[in-house]
Amino acid sequence: MSNLSRDTNKLELHRSLTPSHIDQLVALFQTEWWTKGRIKADVEKLVQSSGPLFAFIDPHNDELVAFARAMTDGVYKAMIFDIIVKETWRGTGLGGVLMNTVLNDPALVDIKHRELYCLDDMVPFYEKWGFATAAAGLNFMRKSEG
């Protein structure tokens, strides 16, 4: 089946994950450079500790095909993380459906700054939703533990 023939309208949005979906999410995470190496115990904690979760499931085979999550203070800041579409669903418009769903979620829609970070090749995709690179002098910084 070509990617273009996949029907995103038949997918179900889930706001929580079953144990089977968590296993699928761990497997999906292994396919991306930024999430590779995440283990089930950590992903279970991530799912319990995050703010809104967005999981698109194909009800035909109970397959997790797209995922994103956010963390927010409810007023000023929301960070959107782990925006991912399964390889077999890329090119179907599902990434756009996922972004529209996240940005129009009641918990996130009125937040002053909704933020994410991405590699240069994804900038044009996120610009379609009004995301812009940070202002001059603003730096992304990280302190890693372990």
N, CA, C and O atoms as CSV, one atom per row, in Angstrom:
chain,resi,resn,atom,element,x,y,z
A,1,MET,N,N,0.856,-1.180,0.000
A,1,MET,CA,C,0.000,0.000,0.000
A,1,MET,C,C,0.896,1.236,0.000
A,1,MET,O,O,1.794,1.359,0.833
A,2,SER,N,N,0.651,2.132,-0.920
A,2,SER,CA,C,1.449,3.353,-0.958
A,2,SER,C,C,1.064,4.252,0.212
A,2,SER,O,O,-0.047,4.182,0.736
A,3,ASN,N,N,2.003,5.088,0.601
A,3,ASN,CA,C,1.736,5.989,1.719
A,3,ASN,C,C,0.568,6.914,1.441
A,3,ASN,O,O,-0.195,7.236,2.352
A,4,LEU,N,N,0.414,7.351,0.190
A,4,LEU,CA,C,-0.642,8.293,-0.129
A,4,LEU,C,C,-2.030,7.674,-0.025
A,4,LEU,O,O,-3.019,8.397,0.102
A,5,SER,N,N,-2.120,6.329,-0.078
A,5,SER,CA,C,-3.433,5.701,0.008
A,5,SER,C,C,-3.856,5.443,1.451
A,5,SER,O,O,-4.977,4.991,1.685
A,6,ARG,N,N,-3.013,5.712,2.395
A,6,ARG,CA,C,-3.377,5.528,3.804
A,6,ARG,C,C,-4.319,6.656,4.217
A,6,ARG,O,O,-4.079,7.817,3.886
A,7,ASP,N,N,-5.380,6.324,4.930
A,7,ASP,CA,C,-6.420,7.290,5.277
A,7,ASP,C,C,-6.243,7.751,6.724
A,7,ASP,O,O,-6.532,7.005,7.659
A,8,THR,N,N,-5.772,8.969,6.898
A,8,THR,CA,C,-5.573,9.497,8.248
A,8,THR,C,C,-6.900,9.717,8.971
A,8,THR,O,O,-6.926,9.775,10.200
A,9,ASN,N,N,-7.997,9.840,8.230
A,9,ASN,CA,C,-9.309,10.050,8.854
A,9,ASN,C,C,-9.797,8.835,9.635
A,9,ASN,O,O,-10.681,8.958,10.484
A,10,LYS,N,N,-9.236,7.678,9.359
A,10,LYS,CA,C,-9.654,6.460,10.061
A,10,LYS,C,C,-8.849,6.220,11.338
A,10,LYS,O,O,-9.136,5.289,12.091
A,11,LEU,N,N,-7.857,7.050,11.578
A,11,LEU,CA,C,-7.043,6.897,12.787
A,11,LEU,C,C,-7.790,7.418,13.998
A,11,LEU,O,O,-8.634,8.308,13.890
A,12,GLU,N,N,-7.471,6.854,15.149
A,12,GLU,CA,C,-8.073,7.294,16.413
A,12,GLU,C,C,-7.031,8.043,17.229
A,12,GLU,O,O,-5.880,7.617,17.321
A,13,LEU,N,N,-7.437,9.157,17.818
A,13,LEU,CA,C,-6.571,9.904,18.723
A,13,LEU,C,C,-6.741,9.338,20.124
A,13,LEU,O,O,-7.851,9.308,20.657
A,14,HIS,N,N,-5.653,8.895,20.713
A,14,HIS,CA,C,-5.662,8.414,22.095
A,14,HIS,C,C,-4.874,9.399,22.945
A,14,HIS,O,O,-3.843,9.917,22.516
A,15,ARG,N,N,-5.359,9.650,24.139
A,15,ARG,CA,C,-4.705,10.590,25.052
A,15,ARG,C,C,-3.939,9.877,26.159
A,15,ARG,O,O,-3.320,10.516,27.009
A,16,SER,N,N,-3.985,8.560,26.141
A,16,SER,CA,C,-3.202,7.730,27.059
A,16,SER,C,C,-2.802,6.482,26.280
A,16,SER,O,O,-3.354,6.206,25.215
A,17,LEU,N,N,-1.850,5.735,26.810
A,17,LEU,CA,C,-1.327,4.574,26.106
A,17,LEU,C,C,-1.542,3.298,26.907
A,17,LEU,O,O,-1.358,3.274,28.124
A,18,THR,N,N,-1.929,2.249,26.214
A,18,THR,CA,C,-2.013,0.916,26.812
A,18,THR,C,C,-0.599,0.353,26.911
A,18,THR,O,O,0.320,0.896,26.297
A,19,PRO,N,N,-0.407,-0.721,27.669
A,19,PRO,CA,C,0.923,-1.351,27.704
A,19,PRO,C,C,1.432,-1.738,26.310
A,19,PRO,O,O,2.623,-1.605,26.030
A,20,SER,N,N,0.548,-2.211,25.444
A,20,SER,CA,C,0.948,-2.563,24.075
A,20,SER,C,C,1.410,-1.331,23.315
A,20,SER,O,O,2.395,-1.387,22.578
A,21,HIS,N,N,0.704,-0.217,23.488
A,21,HIS,CA,C,1.099,1.010,22.804
A,21,HIS,C,C,2.420,1.546,23.347
A,21,HIS,O,O,3.206,2.119,22.592
A,22,ILE,N,N,2.675,1.371,24.628
A,22,ILE,CA,C,3.968,1.788,25.190
A,22,ILE,C,C,5.090,0.972,24.550
A,22,ILE,O,O,6.137,1.518,24.203
A,23,ASP,N,N,4.869,-0.346,24.393
A,23,ASP,CA,C,5.874,-1.176,23.714
A,23,ASP,C,C,6.112,-0.681,22.294
A,23,ASP,O,O,7.254,-0.629,21.838
A,24,GLN,N,N,5.047,-0.320,21.599
A,24,GLN,CA,C,5.172,0.192,20.236
A,24,GLN,C,C,5.891,1.544,20.221
A,24,GLN,O,O,6.671,1.823,19.311
A,25,LEU,N,N,5.628,2.379,21.227
A,25,LEU,CA,C,6.303,3.668,21.313
A,25,LEU,C,C,7.799,3.482,21.539
A,25,LEU,O,O,8.611,4.177,20.929
A,26,VAL,N,N,8.165,2.549,22.411
A,26,VAL,CA,C,9.588,2.255,22.634
A,26,VAL,C,C,10.231,1.836,21.311
A,26,VAL,O,O,11.326,2.290,20.981
A,27,ALA,N,N,9.554,0.975,20.558
A,27,ALA,CA,C,10.081,0.539,19.258
A,27,ALA,C,C,10.171,1.712,18.282
A,27,ALA,O,O,11.159,1.839,17.558
A,28,LEU,N,N,9.152,2.565,18.258
A,28,LEU,CA,C,9.159,3.734,17.381
A,28,LEU,C,C,10.311,4.667,17.750
A,28,LEU,O,O,10.978,5.213,16.871
A,29,PHE,N,N,10.540,4.844,19.035
A,29,PHE,CA,C,11.640,5.694,19.477
A,29,PHE,C,C,12.996,5.175,18.977
A,29,PHE,O,O,13.911,5.970,18.763
A,30,GLN,N,N,13.139,3.875,18.791
A,30,GLN,CA,C,14.426,3.322,18.348
A,30,GLN,C,C,14.743,3.695,16.910
A,30,GLN,O,O,15.878,3.519,16.467
A,31,THR,N,N,13.762,4.209,16.168
A,31,THR,CA,C,13.961,4.532,14.756
A,31,THR,C,C,14.451,5.957,14.526
A,31,THR,O,O,14.764,6.323,13.393
A,32,GLU,N,N,14.524,6.766,15.579
A,32,GLU,CA,C,14.915,8.171,15.416
A,32,GLU,C,C,16.177,8.475,16.207
A,32,GLU,O,O,16.381,7.932,17.292
A,33,TRP,N,N,17.017,9.339,15.668
A,33,TRP,CA,C,18.289,9.654,16.305
A,33,TRP,C,C,18.110,10.261,17.689
A,33,TRP,O,O,18.911,9.988,18.583
A,34,TRP,N,N,17.085,11.071,17.885
A,34,TRP,CA,C,16.952,11.799,19.151
A,34,TRP,C,C,16.306,10.962,20.255
A,34,TRP,O,O,16.338,11.354,21.421
A,35,THR,N,N,15.726,9.828,19.908
A,35,THR,CA,C,15.055,8.990,20.900
A,35,THR,C,C,15.633,7.587,20.959
A,35,THR,O,O,15.218,6.785,21.796
A,36,LYS,N,N,16.568,7.282,20.100
A,36,LYS,CA,C,17.181,5.946,20.068
A,36,LYS,C,C,17.823,5.643,21.422
A,36,LYS,O,O,18.501,6.496,21.995
A,37,GLY,N,N,17.613,4.457,21.917
A,37,GLY,CA,C,18.203,4.053,23.189
A,37,GLY,C,C,17.285,4.229,24.382
A,37,GLY,O,O,17.624,3.803,25.486
A,38,ARG,N,N,16.121,4.852,24.184
A,38,ARG,CA,C,15.179,4.969,25.299
A,38,ARG,C,C,14.664,3.577,25.670
A,38,ARG,O,O,14.356,2.759,24.803
A,39,ILE,N,N,14.580,3.334,26.958
A,39,ILE,CA,C,14.153,2.018,27.435
A,39,ILE,C,C,12.737,2.080,28.004
A,39,ILE,O,O,12.245,3.146,28.374
A,40,LYS,N,N,12.099,0.920,28.063
A,40,LYS,CA,C,10.698,0.847,28.436
A,40,LYS,C,C,10.411,1.504,29.792
A,40,LYS,O,O,9.443,2.255,29.915
A,41,ALA,N,N,11.226,1.237,30.794
A,41,ALA,CA,C,10.967,1.803,32.127
A,41,ALA,C,C,10.960,3.331,32.075
A,41,ALA,O,O,10.128,3.970,32.719
A,42,ASP,N,N,11.872,3.911,31.322
A,42,ASP,CA,C,11.933,5.363,31.195
A,42,ASP,C,C,10.736,5.896,30.402
A,42,ASP,O,O,10.183,6.943,30.740
A,43,VAL,N,N,10.338,5.180,29.355
A,43,VAL,CA,C,9.202,5.613,28.543
A,43,VAL,C,C,7.919,5.538,29.360
A,43,VAL,O,O,7.058,6.409,29.234
A,44,GLU,N,N,7.779,4.517,30.189
A,44,GLU,CA,C,6.600,4.433,31.069
A,44,GLU,C,C,6.544,5.647,31.992
A,44,GLU,O,O,5.474,6.222,32.188
A,45,LYS,N,N,7.675,6.040,32.557
A,45,LYS,CA,C,7.734,7.217,33.424
A,45,LYS,C,C,7.428,8.485,32.639
A,45,LYS,O,O,6.711,9.360,33.124
A,46,LEU,N,N,7.975,8.587,31.417
A,46,LEU,CA,C,7.721,9.731,30.538
A,46,LEU,C,C,6.227,9.886,30.296
A,46,LEU,O,O,5.690,10.991,30.380
A,47,VAL,N,N,5.556,8.775,29.993
A,47,VAL,CA,C,4.124,8.811,29.702
A,47,VAL,C,C,3.326,9.256,30.924
A,47,VAL,O,O,2.347,9.990,30.789
A,48,GLN,N,N,3.733,8.822,32.107
A,48,GLN,CA,C,3.032,9.184,33.343
A,48,GLN,C,C,3.307,10.624,33.759
A,48,GLN,O,O,2.458,11.251,34.393
A,49,SER,N,N,4.468,11.154,33.418
A,49,SER,CA,C,4.896,12.457,33.921
A,49,SER,C,C,4.628,13.612,32.970
A,49,SER,O,O,4.647,14.768,33.392
A,50,SER,N,N,4.381,13.329,31.704
A,50,SER,CA,C,4.193,14.395,30.712
A,50,SER,C,C,2.845,15.056,30.884
A,50,SER,O,O,1.971,14.574,31.605
A,51,GLY,N,N,2.706,16.169,30.203
A,51,GLY,CA,C,1.408,16.823,30.092
A,51,GLY,C,C,0.604,16.102,29.023
A,51,GLY,O,O,0.604,14.872,28.973
A,52,PRO,N,N,-0.081,16.852,28.169
A,52,PRO,CA,C,-0.909,16.210,27.159
A,52,PRO,C,C,-0.115,15.264,26.262
A,52,PRO,O,O,0.992,15.575,25.824
A,53,LEU,N,N,-0.715,14.091,25.997
A,53,LEU,CA,C,-0.157,13.109,25.068
A,53,LEU,C,C,-1.057,13.024,23.847
A,53,LEU,O,O,-2.275,13.171,23.948
A,54,PHE,N,N,-0.454,12.788,22.710
A,54,PHE,CA,C,-1.185,12.679,21.454
A,54,PHE,C,C,-0.681,11.446,20.726
A,54,PHE,O,O,0.432,11.446,20.200
A,55,ALA,N,N,-1.484,10.406,20.692
A,55,ALA,CA,C,-1.104,9.160,20.035
A,55,ALA,C,C,-2.160,8.811,19.003
A,55,ALA,O,O,-3.329,8.630,19.341
A,56,PHE,N,N,-1.754,8.716,17.752
A,56,PHE,CA,C,-2.678,8.281,16.717
A,56,PHE,C,C,-2.513,6.786,16.505
A,56,PHE,O,O,-1.413,6.289,16.258
A,57,ILE,N,N,-3.638,6.079,16.608
A,57,ILE,CA,C,-3.670,4.628,16.531
A,57,ILE,C,C,-4.486,4.218,15.309
A,57,ILE,O,O,-5.567,4.753,15.061
A,58,ASP,N,N,-3.958,3.267,14.554
A,58,ASP,CA,C,-4.711,2.667,13.461
A,58,ASP,C,C,-5.570,1.559,14.079
A,58,ASP,O,O,-5.031,0.534,14.495
A,59,PRO,N,N,-6.894,1.742,14.148
A,59,PRO,CA,C,-7.742,0.758,14.822
A,59,PRO,C,C,-7.815,-0.588,14.098
A,59,PRO,O,O,-8.201,-1.597,14.687
A,60,HIS,N,N,-7.445,-0.594,12.825
A,60,HIS,CA,C,-7.470,-1.836,12.051
A,60,HIS,C,C,-6.536,-2.889,12.655
A,60,HIS,O,O,-6.861,-4.076,12.682
A,61,ASN,N,N,-5.364,-2.436,13.142
A,61,ASN,CA,C,-4.387,-3.372,13.712
A,61,ASN,C,C,-3.827,-2.904,15.054
A,61,ASN,O,O,-2.819,-3.431,15.524
A,62,ASP,N,N,-4.477,-1.918,15.668
A,62,ASP,CA,C,-4.066,-1.372,16.967
A,62,ASP,C,C,-2.610,-0.897,16.947
A,62,ASP,O,O,-1.866,-1.078,17.911
A,63,GLU,N,N,-2.225,-0.285,15.821
A,63,GLU,CA,C,-0.850,0.151,15.621
A,63,GLU,C,C,-0.690,1.634,15.942
A,63,GLU,O,O,-1.448,2.469,15.449
A,64,LEU,N,N,0.307,1.954,16.774
A,64,LEU,CA,C,0.679,3.341,17.057
A,64,LEU,C,C,1.427,3.879,15.843
A,64,LEU,O,O,2.489,3.366,15.492
A,65,VAL,N,N,0.879,4.914,15.196
A,65,VAL,CA,C,1.487,5.415,13.962
A,65,VAL,C,C,2.005,6.846,14.081
A,65,VAL,O,O,2.737,7.307,13.206
A,66,ALA,N,N,1.639,7.552,15.145
A,66,ALA,CA,C,2.158,8.910,15.354
A,66,ALA,C,C,2.045,9.248,16.830
A,66,ALA,O,O,1.162,8.754,17.531
A,67,PHE,N,N,2.960,10.104,17.293
A,67,PHE,CA,C,3.004,10.438,18.709
A,67,PHE,C,C,3.607,11.821,18.886
A,67,PHE,O,O,4.490,12.229,18.132
A,68,ALA,N,N,3.124,12.532,19.884
A,68,ALA,CA,C,3.736,13.776,20.356
A,68,ALA,C,C,3.313,13.948,21.809
A,68,ALA,O,O,2.350,13.334,22.269
A,69,ARG,N,N,4.038,14.779,22.509
A,69,ARG,CA,C,3.681,15.097,23.894
A,69,ARG,C,C,4.069,16.535,24.170
A,69,ARG,O,O,4.848,17.137,23.430
A,70,ALA,N,N,3.518,17.076,25.240
A,70,ALA,CA,C,3.834,18.457,25.604
A,70,ALA,C,C,3.952,18.570,27.108
A,70,ALA,O,O,3.414,17.755,27.857
A,71,MET,N,N,4.659,19.584,27.529
A,71,MET,CA,C,4.734,19.966,28.933
A,71,MET,C,C,4.467,21.464,28.976
A,71,MET,O,O,4.958,22.217,28.135
A,72,THR,N,N,3.682,21.891,29.969
A,72,THR,CA,C,3.293,23.294,30.003
A,72,THR,C,C,3.078,23.782,31.434
A,72,THR,O,O,2.785,23.003,32.341
A,73,ASP,N,N,3.234,25.097,31.606
A,73,ASP,CA,C,2.866,25.711,32.882
A,73,ASP,C,C,1.424,26.205,32.839
A,73,ASP,O,O,0.914,26.736,33.826
A,74,GLY,N,N,0.773,26.029,31.698
A,74,GLY,CA,C,-0.626,26.389,31.562
A,74,GLY,C,C,-0.892,27.841,31.198
A,74,GLY,O,O,-2.039,28.213,30.951
A,75,VAL,N,N,0.153,28.671,31.161
A,75,VAL,CA,C,-0.032,30.088,30.872
A,75,VAL,C,C,1.000,30.604,29.858
A,75,VAL,O,O,0.645,31.053,28.768
A,76,TYR,N,N,2.258,30.531,30.231
A,76,TYR,CA,C,3.299,31.187,29.458
A,76,TYR,C,C,4.054,30.277,28.496
A,76,TYR,O,O,4.374,30.684,27.379
A,77,LYS,N,N,4.338,29.064,28.917
A,77,LYS,CA,C,5.227,28.200,28.138
A,77,LYS,C,C,4.631,26.811,27.950
A,77,LYS,O,O,4.023,26.241,28.856
A,78,ALA,N,N,4.822,26.296,26.759
A,78,ALA,CA,C,4.550,24.892,26.462
A,78,ALA,C,C,5.660,24.406,25.548
A,78,ALA,O,O,5.952,25.031,24.529
A,79,MET,N,N,6.266,23.309,25.905
A,79,MET,CA,C,7.273,22.674,25.056
A,79,MET,C,C,6.630,21.444,24.443
A,79,MET,O,O,6.015,20.637,25.140
A,80,ILE,N,N,6.776,21.311,23.150
A,80,ILE,CA,C,6.261,20.157,22.432
A,80,ILE,C,C,7.450,19.247,22.139
A,80,ILE,O,O,8.469,19.682,21.603
A,81,PHE,N,N,7.297,17.988,22.501
A,81,PHE,CA,C,8.392,17.026,22.385
A,81,PHE,C,C,7.986,15.810,21.558
A,81,PHE,O,O,6.805,15.505,21.396
A,82,ASP,N,N,9.000,15.133,21.046
A,82,ASP,CA,C,8.866,13.794,20.456
A,82,ASP,C,C,7.826,13.716,19.349
A,82,ASP,O,O,7.080,12.740,19.269
A,83,ILE,N,N,7.768,14.717,18.507
A,83,ILE,CA,C,6.846,14.700,17.374
A,83,ILE,C,C,7.377,13.660,16.388
A,83,ILE,O,O,8.452,13.826,15.811
A,84,ILE,N,N,6.606,12.587,16.203
A,84,ILE,CA,C,7.118,11.480,15.404
A,84,ILE,C,C,5.973,10.794,14.664
A,84,ILE,O,O,4.908,10.544,15.228
A,85,VAL,N,N,6.214,10.500,13.402
A,85,VAL,CA,C,5.273,9.748,12.565
A,85,VAL,C,C,6.014,8.505,12.091
A,85,VAL,O,O,7.145,8.586,11.612
A,86,LYS,N,N,5.369,7.368,12.230
A,86,LYS,CA,C,5.973,6.108,11.804
A,86,LYS,C,C,6.324,6.182,10.325
A,86,LYS,O,O,5.560,6.718,9.522
A,87,GLU,N,N,7.479,5.642,9.974
A,87,GLU,CA,C,8.002,5.704,8.608
A,87,GLU,C,C,6.952,5.317,7.560
A,87,GLU,O,O,6.847,5.971,6.522
A,88,THR,N,N,6.190,4.279,7.818
A,88,THR,CA,C,5.209,3.796,6.844
A,88,THR,C,C,4.030,4.747,6.662
A,88,THR,O,O,3.231,4.571,5.742
A,89,TRP,N,N,3.912,5.755,7.532
A,89,TRP,CA,C,2.821,6.738,7.435
A,89,TRP,C,C,3.316,8.109,6.987
A,89,TRP,O,O,2.515,9.036,6.861
A,90,ARG,N,N,4.597,8.258,6.747
A,90,ARG,CA,C,5.114,9.547,6.279
A,90,ARG,C,C,4.661,9.792,4.852
A,90,ARG,O,O,4.552,8.860,4.055
A,91,GLY,N,N,4.401,11.031,4.540
A,91,GLY,CA,C,3.936,11.384,3.212
A,91,GLY,C,C,2.426,11.286,3.055
A,91,GLY,O,O,1.906,11.432,1.949
A,92,THR,N,N,1.719,11.042,4.151
A,92,THR,CA,C,0.259,10.908,4.098
A,92,THR,C,C,-0.459,12.152,4.601
A,92,THR,O,O,-1.683,12.244,4.503
A,93,GLY,N,N,0.286,13.104,5.136
A,93,GLY,CA,C,-0.336,14.267,5.762
A,93,GLY,C,C,-0.530,14.089,7.257
A,93,GLY,O,O,-1.032,14.989,7.931
A,94,LEU,N,N,-0.136,12.936,7.780
A,94,LEU,CA,C,-0.335,12.669,9.205
A,94,LEU,C,C,0.470,13.619,10.088
A,94,LEU,O,O,0.010,13.979,11.171
A,95,GLY,N,N,1.649,14.031,9.655
A,95,GLY,CA,C,2.423,15.001,10.428
A,95,GLY,C,C,1.655,16.295,10.620
A,95,GLY,O,O,1.672,16.879,11.703
A,96,GLY,N,N,0.985,16.740,9.574
A,96,GLY,CA,C,0.161,17.947,9.667
A,96,GLY,C,C,-1.035,17.751,10.579
A,96,GLY,O,O,-1.386,18.643,11.351
A,97,VAL,N,N,-1.660,16.590,10.491
A,97,VAL,CA,C,-2.787,16.276,11.378
A,97,VAL,C,C,-2.312,16.290,12.826
A,97,VAL,O,O,-2.986,16.834,13.701
A,98,LEU,N,N,-1.158,15.693,13.076
A,98,LEU,CA,C,-0.598,15.659,14.430
A,98,LEU,C,C,-0.329,17.074,14.934
A,98,LEU,O,O,-0.701,17.407,16.059
A,99,MET,N,N,0.312,17.910,14.120
A,99,MET,CA,C,0.611,19.278,14.535
A,99,MET,C,C,-0.660,20.073,14.796
A,99,MET,O,O,-0.742,20.787,15.796
A,100,ASN,N,N,-1.656,19.965,13.915
A,100,ASN,CA,C,-2.919,20.677,14.131
A,100,ASN,C,C,-3.594,20.221,15.415
A,100,ASN,O,O,-4.162,21.034,16.145
A,101,THR,N,N,-3.534,18.935,15.690
A,101,THR,CA,C,-4.140,18.393,16.900
A,101,THR,C,C,-3.452,18.942,18.143
A,101,THR,O,O,-4.116,19.357,19.093
A,102,VAL,N,N,-2.133,18.943,18.136
A,102,VAL,CA,C,-1.365,19.445,19.285
A,102,VAL,C,C,-1.642,20.938,19.492
A,102,VAL,O,O,-1.950,21.363,20.605
A,103,LEU,N,N,-1.534,21.718,18.444
A,103,LEU,CA,C,-1.633,23.169,18.585
A,103,LEU,C,C,-3.046,23.647,18.901
A,103,LEU,O,O,-3.223,24.746,19.427
A,104,ASN,N,N,-4.053,22.836,18.584
A,104,ASN,CA,C,-5.439,23.204,18.868
A,104,ASN,C,C,-5.992,22.531,20.114
A,104,ASN,O,O,-7.180,22.651,20.410
A,105,ASP,N,N,-5.144,21.830,20.841
A,105,ASP,CA,C,-5.580,21.187,22.075
A,105,ASP,C,C,-5.941,22.259,23.111
A,105,ASP,O,O,-5.205,23.233,23.268
A,106,PRO,N,N,-7.068,22.090,23.819
A,106,PRO,CA,C,-7.475,23.101,24.813
A,106,PRO,C,C,-6.401,23.417,25.857
A,106,PRO,O,O,-6.342,24.544,26.350
A,107,ALA,N,N,-5.560,22.454,26.198
A,107,ALA,CA,C,-4.518,22.703,27.199
A,107,ALA,C,C,-3.372,23.535,26.647
A,107,ALA,O,O,-2.564,24.055,27.416
A,108,LEU,N,N,-3.286,23.670,25.328
A,108,LEU,CA,C,-2.140,24.345,24.725
A,108,LEU,C,C,-2.499,25.554,23.867
A,108,LEU,O,O,-1.638,26.388,23.588
A,109,VAL,N,N,-3.739,25.658,23.452
A,109,VAL,CA,C,-4.113,26.643,22.440
A,109,VAL,C,C,-3.888,28.091,22.890
A,109,VAL,O,O,-3.552,28.937,22.062
A,110,ASP,N,N,-4.061,28.390,24.151
A,110,ASP,CA,C,-3.919,29.777,24.622
A,110,ASP,C,C,-2.598,30.071,25.317
A,110,ASP,O,O,-2.446,31.128,25.929
A,111,ILE,N,N,-1.649,29.159,25.233
A,111,ILE,CA,C,-0.343,29.369,25.860
A,111,ILE,C,C,0.423,30.431,25.059
A,111,ILE,O,O,0.449,30.400,23.829
A,112,LYS,N,N,1.040,31.364,25.778
A,112,LYS,CA,C,1.725,32.490,25.120
A,112,LYS,C,C,2.849,32.028,24.187
A,112,LYS,O,O,2.931,32.498,23.052
A,113,HIS,N,N,3.710,31.122,24.642
A,113,HIS,CA,C,4.828,30.634,23.813
A,113,HIS,C,C,4.786,29.118,23.738
A,113,HIS,O,O,5.015,28.433,24.734
A,114,ARG,N,N,4.494,28.602,22.561
A,114,ARG,CA,C,4.562,27.160,22.317
A,114,ARG,C,C,5.850,26.919,21.540
A,114,ARG,O,O,6.065,27.500,20.476
A,115,GLU,N,N,6.687,26.071,22.076
A,115,GLU,CA,C,8.045,25.939,21.568
A,115,GLU,C,C,8.383,24.492,21.259
A,115,GLU,O,O,7.794,23.563,21.812
A,116,LEU,N,N,9.335,24.325,20.373
A,116,LEU,CA,C,9.893,23.017,20.060
A,116,LEU,C,C,11.283,23.246,19.513
A,116,LEU,O,O,11.658,24.377,19.204
A,117,TYR,N,N,12.036,22.195,19.393
A,117,TYR,CA,C,13.301,22.317,18.702
A,117,TYR,C,C,13.420,21.194,17.696
A,117,TYR,O,O,12.861,20.111,17.871
A,118,CYS,N,N,14.173,21.480,16.619
A,118,CYS,CA,C,14.285,20.529,15.526
A,118,CYS,C,C,15.582,20.779,14.763
A,118,CYS,O,O,16.262,21.785,14.965
A,119,LEU,N,N,15.899,19.845,13.893
A,119,LEU,CA,C,17.042,20.019,13.001
A,119,LEU,C,C,16.667,20.970,11.870
A,119,LEU,O,O,15.490,21.218,11.611
A,120,ASP,N,N,17.693,21.499,11.202
A,120,ASP,CA,C,17.484,22.468,10.131
A,120,ASP,C,C,16.526,21.968,9.050
A,120,ASP,O,O,15.726,22.744,8.526
A,121,ASP,N,N,16.601,20.668,8.710
A,121,ASP,CA,C,15.768,20.187,7.606
A,121,ASP,C,C,14.287,20.154,7.940
A,121,ASP,O,O,13.465,20.026,7.034
A,122,MET,N,N,13.920,20.264,9.208
A,122,MET,CA,C,12.509,20.270,9.607
A,122,MET,C,C,11.961,21.687,9.803
A,122,MET,O,O,10.759,21.858,10.003
A,123,VAL,N,N,12.821,22.695,9.747
A,123,VAL,CA,C,12.375,24.079,9.944
A,123,VAL,C,C,11.244,24.454,8.988
A,123,VAL,O,O,10.252,25.027,9.440
A,124,PRO,N,N,11.343,24.160,7.684
A,124,PRO,CA,C,10.238,24.538,6.781
A,124,PRO,C,C,8.903,23.888,7.161
A,124,PRO,O,O,7.850,24.505,7.008
A,125,PHE,N,N,8.943,22.661,7.648
A,125,PHE,CA,C,7.708,21.994,8.075
A,125,PHE,C,C,7.059,22.758,9.224
A,125,PHE,O,O,5.863,23.044,9.164
A,126,TYR,N,N,7.806,23.092,10.258
A,126,TYR,CA,C,7.245,23.775,11.428
A,126,TYR,C,C,6.897,25.233,11.155
A,126,TYR,O,O,6.026,25.796,11.819
A,127,GLU,N,N,7.561,25.846,10.193
A,127,GLU,CA,C,7.213,27.222,9.831
A,127,GLU,C,C,5.781,27.324,9.316
A,127,GLU,O,O,5.158,28.380,9.434
A,128,LYS,N,N,5.251,26.244,8.749
A,128,LYS,CA,C,3.861,26.239,8.259
A,128,LYS,C,C,2.867,26.518,9.380
A,128,LYS,O,O,1.750,26.965,9.119
A,129,TRP,N,N,3.261,26.257,10.623
A,129,TRP,CA,C,2.387,26.495,11.787
A,129,TRP,C,C,2.815,27.737,12.560
A,129,TRP,O,O,2.389,27.935,13.698
A,130,GLY,N,N,3.649,28.571,11.956
A,130,GLY,CA,C,4.028,29.830,12.577
A,130,GLY,C,C,5.234,29.771,13.487
A,130,GLY,O,O,5.568,30.766,14.130
A,131,PHE,N,N,5.903,28.617,13.559
A,131,PHE,CA,C,7.123,28.548,14.363
A,131,PHE,C,C,8.237,29.267,13.627
A,131,PHE,O,O,8.333,29.197,12.402
A,132,ALA,N,N,9.078,29.958,14.383
A,132,ALA,CA,C,10.215,30.671,13.815
A,132,ALA,C,C,11.438,30.378,14.670
A,132,ALA,O,O,11.326,30.019,15.842
A,133,THR,N,N,12.596,30.537,14.068
A,133,THR,CA,C,13.816,30.346,14.848
A,133,THR,C,C,13.882,31.438,15.919
A,133,THR,O,O,13.322,32.522,15.759
A,134,ALA,N,N,14.565,31.133,16.989
A,134,ALA,CA,C,14.629,32.040,18.139
A,134,ALA,C,C,15.272,33.369,17.760
A,134,ALA,O,O,16.018,33.465,16.785
A,135,ALA,N,N,14.974,34.358,18.530
A,135,ALA,CA,C,15.541,35.690,18.326
A,135,ALA,C,C,17.056,35.661,18.530
A,135,ALA,O,O,17.580,34.833,19.274
A,136,ALA,N,N,17.735,36.564,17.868
A,136,ALA,CA,C,19.182,36.678,18.015
A,136,ALA,C,C,19.535,36.823,19.495
A,136,ALA,O,O,18.888,37.561,20.239
A,137,GLY,N,N,20.556,36.116,19.892
A,137,GLY,CA,C,21.004,36.185,21.271
A,137,GLY,C,C,20.334,35.179,22.180
A,137,GLY,O,O,20.747,35.027,23.330
A,138,LEU,N,N,19.307,34.482,21.700
A,138,LEU,CA,C,18.628,33.464,22.494
A,138,LEU,C,C,19.241,32.119,22.136
A,138,LEU,O,O,19.292,31.758,20.960
A,139,ASN,N,N,19.703,31.378,23.125
A,139,ASN,CA,C,20.418,30.131,22.886
A,139,ASN,C,C,19.705,28.954,23.527
A,139,ASN,O,O,19.180,29.058,24.636
A,140,PHE,N,N,19.692,27.839,22.819
A,140,PHE,CA,C,19.244,26.593,23.379
A,140,PHE,C,C,20.394,26.024,24.180
A,140,PHE,O,O,21.492,25.863,23.649
A,141,MET,N,N,20.167,25.715,25.449
A,141,MET,CA,C,21.227,25.206,26.309
A,141,MET,C,C,20.770,23.916,26.956
A,141,MET,O,O,19.575,23.707,27.167
A,142,ARG,N,N,21.728,23.046,27.271
A,142,ARG,CA,C,21.396,21.745,27.871
A,142,ARG,C,C,22.456,21.375,28.888
A,142,ARG,O,O,23.647,21.608,28.686
A,143,LYS,N,N,21.997,20.792,29.985
A,143,LYS,CA,C,22.894,20.194,30.978
A,143,LYS,C,C,22.460,18.743,31.087
A,143,LYS,O,O,21.334,18.470,31.503
A,144,SER,N,N,23.314,17.820,30.727
A,144,SER,CA,C,22.994,16.398,30.759
A,144,SER,C,C,23.522,15.769,32.020
A,144,SER,O,O,24.605,16.104,32.497
A,145,GLU,N,N,22.742,14.851,32.554
A,145,GLU,CA,C,23.161,14.089,33.725
A,145,GLU,C,C,23.476,12.659,33.278
A,145,GLU,O,O,22.752,12.072,32.474
A,146,GLY,N,N,24.556,12.119,33.809
A,146,GLY,CA,C,24.905,10.718,33.539
A,146,GLY,C,C,25.434,10.525,32.223
A,146,GLY,O,O,25.773,9.401,31.852
